[in-house]
Amino acid sequence: MLTGIKQKANVGKNGKIELPTTDLAEGTIVEDETTYLFQSEVNKQCLLKARENLEKRNLI
């Protein structure tokens, strides 16, 4: 069983994330879960601040 994939992704129109891969057969159902990223309060605040900066176009 495949337990993880790490690769670069392309963000397309309307925020659609495209993950090109040859490791998975066509029709394979995959599930992405990122709720673990909010388990740590410090990490949660960092991610929320990063999103806020992104929305303000403050990218530096």
C-alpha positions as CSV (number, residue, x, y, z in Angstrom):
1,M,0.0,0.0,0.0
2,L,1.3,3.4,-0.9
3,T,1.5,5.6,2.2
4,G,2.8,8.9,0.9
5,I,3.9,10.9,-2.2
6,K,6.0,14.0,-2.2
7,Q,6.2,16.0,-5.4
8,K,5.7,19.4,-6.9
9,A,2.2,20.4,-8.0
10,N,0.8,22.8,-10.5
11,V,-2.0,25.1,-9.4
12,G,-4.4,25.7,-12.2
13,K,-7.5,27.8,-12.8
14,N,-9.7,28.4,-9.7
15,G,-7.0,26.9,-7.4
16,K,-7.3,23.4,-8.9
17,I,-4.2,21.4,-7.9
18,E,-2.8,19.1,-10.6
19,L,-0.3,16.4,-9.6
20,P,1.2,14.7,-12.6
21,T,2.4,11.3,-11.7
22,T,3.3,8.0,-13.5
23,D,3.4,6.1,-10.2
24,L,-0.4,5.7,-10.0
25,A,-2.6,3.9,-12.5
26,E,-5.3,5.9,-14.3
27,G,-8.5,5.8,-12.3
28,T,-6.8,5.3,-9.0
29,I,-8.8,7.1,-6.2
30,V,-6.6,9.2,-3.9
31,E,-7.5,11.2,-0.9
32,D,-5.7,14.3,0.5
33,E,-6.0,15.2,4.1
34,T,-4.2,18.1,5.7
35,T,-6.0,18.4,9.0
36,Y,-2.9,17.3,10.8
37,L,-1.3,20.6,9.9
38,F,-3.5,22.3,12.4
39,Q,-2.7,19.9,15.3
40,S,0.0,22.2,16.6
41,E,-1.2,25.7,17.6
42,V,2.1,27.2,16.6
43,N,1.9,25.6,13.1
44,K,-1.8,26.6,12.8
45,Q,-1.0,30.2,13.5
46,C,1.9,30.2,11.1
47,L,-0.2,28.7,8.3
48,L,-3.1,31.1,8.9
49,K,-0.6,34.1,8.8
50,A,0.9,32.8,5.6
51,R,-2.6,32.5,4.0
52,E,-3.4,36.1,5.2
53,N,-0.1,37.3,3.6
54,L,-0.9,35.5,0.4
55,E,-4.4,37.0,0.2
56,K,-2.8,40.5,0.7
57,R,-0.3,39.7,-2.0
58,N,2.4,40.3,0.7
59,L,4.7,37.6,-0.6
60,I,8.0,38.7,0.9
